Amino acid sequence: MKEFFCGAVVPGCSARFEGENEDAILAQVARHAHDAHGMEHVPDDVIEEVRGQIRDVS
C-alpha cells in the first residue's frame, strides 16, 4: 500500500491518497488536481514531484 499527501506539493492542501501502487495514486491525484486545484493537465514536472513524495504504508 502507498500514500501521498497533496500538501507535500501544494502547501495548505490536506488531501491524502492511498492506493495499491503508484499508478493508483497518480490517477487519484490527477482527478484531485482537476477538481480541487483547477488543473486541466498535470505537468510532467509536477508528476515527478508527486512520485518523489509517494510513500510506502505498512
N, C-alpha and C positions, 0 to 999 in steps of 0.2 A: 504494500500500500504506500502511496506517495501523497504529499500535501504541498500546497502552495498558498502563501498569504499575499494578496494583492498589494497590501501596504509595503511590501518589500520593494515594489517597483513604483507604486503610486502612493506617495505619502498621504496618510489620512484615510485611506480606504481600508475597511475592516473585513472585506470579503475573504473567505477561506474556502479552498477547494481541495477535495480528496478524490483519489481515483486509483485504480489498479496499476496504472502505468503513466508514463509521461504523455502519451497521446490523449488519454482520457482527461488529464489535467488541462492540456492545451486546448481541447475542444470546449471545455467549460470556461476557460479564460477568454477565448475568442467571443463566446456569447456574452459574457460579463462585460468585456471591453466595449462591445457594441451597445448593450442595454444600459450600462451604468456610466460609461465614460464617453459615449457618442462616437466611438471609433468604427468607421466603416471597414477599415482594413488594419490589421495589426502588423506594423512594420517588422521586418526581419530582425533589426537590432533589438526591438522590444521582446520578440520571441526568444532571442538568445539570452536576454536578461532574465526573462521568466524561467527558462531552462536552468539557468545558474542558481535560481532560488528554490527549485523543487527539491524537497527533502523526503527521505525515507521515513515512514512512520512504523513503529513497531507494534 
